[in-house]
């Protein structure tokens, strides 16, 4: 009884599988990397192709979308890879009475009876098994990452190791679909998405290892606040690394295309170190400004004291000293704007500026002379000194 049932199953299966198939890709979402081929079985109420899902007849059409690669799988693995977009006629399936070439070579009777006889030995099943899957060759973006623990970064500005957390996303692209299917996608899988945590775990772990290494290699050149602007450099360093994500092209036929750093956060300890550093730096700057101002005042007072002690009298000496100090450089007691080091010949503008300073100083001395604070001899002596006579 079992053999008779197998015979009827074989005949029914052969007849239902004679139809040619039209195979298209299932819809891709943003992170789908492998989508199954789906068979079109009806159109506007017409069509009744309800044969086996894993049987492809000769003359069937496989439609390959742009930026995808179609894979035909048999029991032994990859049978054929189609990378050109468009409609592809499949010729390595089961013979069908609806294919002109098969009818001419085998005849209708041999096709039907031969297939039915073969199936009886397998309890009505076909020994052929063909499936179609499509690999996404587009860039797959928005794969989120985040450092699970603090990342030590030796910031050149602060001169110390800071602990930071980094968040962002990266993008990948299949560059060798055959290597990707053979080495990354699990066996006998025709649907695969990087939204699946199990699918993404290996990529994410290796990416983070490479990311940490790439970031630390930049610490000698960039402050930590500059890292987001160095995303392209980080991606390049990851891609050229000898381990982890740098090996993806050879191992998986997959390459890292971009890295986007969305945020960098300091740990609480590092944030406190930066706060203390900023407070101390502001305190030191305020102290330096106050010290410089006090030093200038002290220098001016010393200049005035020196003029007073050189015979100009208490009141007049102090008045003359303070006026003279206002036009002197408190660092070296030279006239402001004048240079104490030998210089190259002055330009016309420089000469005019020097002459203006001399005239201004002589005017101040003349005011002291008219006020009776300086004697004519003292005025003449200072005049000769200023004019270099």
Residue pairs with C-beta under 8 A, 6 or more apart in sequence:
2 123
3 120
5 124
6 119
6 120
6 123
6 124
7 116
7 120
7 124
8 124
9 119
9 123
9 124
10 115
10 116
10 117
10 119
10 120
10 124
11 116
12 124
13 51
13 52
13 119
13 124
13 125
13 126
14 112
14 115
14 116
14 119
15 112
16 50
16 51
16 52
17 51
17 52
17 55
17 57
17 94
17 96
17 126
18 51
18 57
18 96
18 97
18 98
19 49
19 51
19 57
19 96
19 98
20 57
20 58
20 59
20 60
20 61
20 96
20 98
20 99
21 39
21 40
21 49
21 51
21 56
21 57
21 60
21 61
22 39
22 40
22 60
22 61
22 63
23 37
23 38
23 39
23 40
23 56
23 60
23 61
23 62
23 63
23 132
24 37
24 38
24 40
24 63
25 35
25 36
25 37
25 38
25 63
25 64
25 65
25 68
25 70
25 134
26 35
26 36
26 37
26 38
26 134
26 191
27 35
28 35
28 68
28 134
28 136
29 193
29 195
30 140
30 141
30 142
31 140
31 142
31 143
31 193
31 194
31 195
32 136
32 191
32 192
32 193
32 194
33 135
33 136
33 140
33 174
33 180
33 185
33 192
33 193
33 194
33 199
34 133
34 134
34 135
34 136
34 181
34 185
34 189
34 190
34 191
34 192
34 193
35 133
35 134
35 136
35 190
35 191
36 131
36 132
36 133
36 134
36 190
36 191
37 62
37 70
37 131
37 132
37 133
37 134
37 190
39 49
39 53
40 47
40 49
41 47
41 48
41 49
41 50
42 48
42 49
52 126
53 131
54 129
54 130
54 131
55 93
55 94
55 126
55 128
55 129
55 130
56 72
56 90
56 93
56 94
56 130
56 132
57 93
57 94
57 95
57 96
57 98
57 99
58 90
58 91
58 92
58 93
58 94
58 95
58 96
58 99
58 101
58 102
59 89
59 90
59 91
59 96
59 98
59 99
59 101
59 102
60 89
60 90
60 93
61 87
61 88
61 89
61 90
62 70
62 72
62 82
62 87
62 88
62 90
62 132
63 86
63 87
63 88
64 70
64 82
64 83
64 84
64 85
64 86
64 87
64 88
64 134
65 85
65 134
66 85
67 85
67 136
67 137
67 138
68 85
68 134
68 135
68 136
68 137
69 81
69 82
69 83
69 134
69 135
69 137
69 174
69 177
70 81
70 82
70 83
70 88
70 132
70 133
70 134
71 78
71 80
71 81
71 82
71 132
71 133
71 134
71 135
71 177
71 181
72 78
72 79
72 80
72 81
72 82
72 90
72 92
72 130
72 131
72 132
73 79
73 130
73 131
73 132
73 133
73 190
74 128
74 129
74 130
75 129
78 178
78 181
78 182
79 92
79 130
80 92
81 177
81 178
82 88
83 177
93 128
93 130
94 115
94 126
94 128
95 102
95 106
95 111
95 115
96 102
96 111
97 103
97 108
97 111
97 112
102 111
103 111
106 114
115 126
118 126
118 127
119 125
119 126
119 127
131 190
132 190
133 181
133 190
133 191
135 174
135 177
135 180
135 181
136 174
137 173
137 174
137 177
138 173
139 171
139 172
139 173
139 257
139 258
140 171
140 172
140 173
140 194
141 169
141 171
141 258
142 169
142 171
143 169
143 170
143 171
143 172
143 194
143 200
143 203
143 204
144 167
144 168
144 169
145 167
145 168
145 169
145 170
145 204
145 207
145 208
145 211
146 165
146 166
146 167
146 168
147 164
147 165
147 166
147 167
147 208
147 211
147 212
148 208
150 163
150 164
150 165
150 267
151 163
151 164
151 165
151 166
151 212
151 215
151 216
152 161
152 162
152 163
152 216
153 161
153 162
153 163
153 164
153 215
153 216
153 219
153 224
154 160
154 161
154 162
154 216
154 219
154 220
155 161
155 162
155 219
155 223
155 224
156 219
156 220
156 221
156 222
156 223
157 223
158 273
158 274
158 277
160 273
162 224
162 266
162 267
162 270
162 273
162 274
163 266
163 267
163 269
163 270
164 224
164 264
164 265
164 266
164 267
164 270
165 264
165 265
165 266
165 267
166 211
166 215
166 227
166 261
166 263
166 264
166 265
167 261
167 262
167 263
167 264
167 265
168 231
168 259
168 260
168 261
168 262
168 263
169 259
169 260
169 262
170 207
170 235
170 256
170 258
170 259
170 260
171 256
171 257
171 258
171 259
172 194
172 203
172 248
172 254
172 255
172 256
172 257
173 254
173 255
173 257
174 180
174 253
174 254
175 249
175 253
175 254
175 255
176 249
176 253
176 254
177 253
178 253
179 251
179 252
179 253
180 252
180 253
180 254
183 251
183 252
183 253
184 251
184 252
184 253
184 254
185 192
186 192
192 199
193 199
194 200
194 203
203 245
203 248
203 254
206 244
206 245
206 248
207 238
207 244
207 245
207 256
209 243
209 244
209 245
210 238
210 241
210 243
210 244
210 245
210 246
211 234
211 238
211 245
211 259
213 237
213 238
213 241
213 244
214 233
214 234
214 237
214 238
214 241
215 227
215 234
217 237
218 227
218 230
218 233
218 234
218 237
222 230
224 264
225 264
227 234
227 261
227 264
228 261
228 264
231 258
231 259
231 260
231 261
232 258
232 259
234 259
234 261
235 256
235 257
235 258
235 259
238 244
238 245
238 246
238 256
238 259
239 245
239 246
239 255
239 256
240 246
241 247
245 256
248 254
248 255
248 256
249 255
266 274
295 330
296 330
299 325
299 330
299 331
299 333
300 322
300 325
300 326
300 328
300 330
301 325
303 321
303 324
303 325
303 328
303 330
303 333
304 317
304 318
304 321
304 322
304 324
304 325
305 321
306 321
307 317
307 320
307 321
307 324
308 314
308 317
308 318
308 320
308 321
309 317
310 317
311 317
311 378
312 320
312 321
312 373
312 374
312 378
313 373
315 373
316 368
316 373
316 374
319 368
319 373
320 368
320 373
320 374
323 364
323 368
324 361
324 364
327 335
327 336
327 357
327 360
327 361
327 364
328 334
328 335
328 336
329 335
329 336
329 338
332 340
334 340
335 357
335 361
336 357
337 353
337 354
337 357
338 354
338 357
346 354
358 386
358 387
361 386
362 383
362 386
365 374
365 379
365 382
365 383
365 386
366 379
368 374
368 379
369 375
369 376
369 379
374 382
383 389
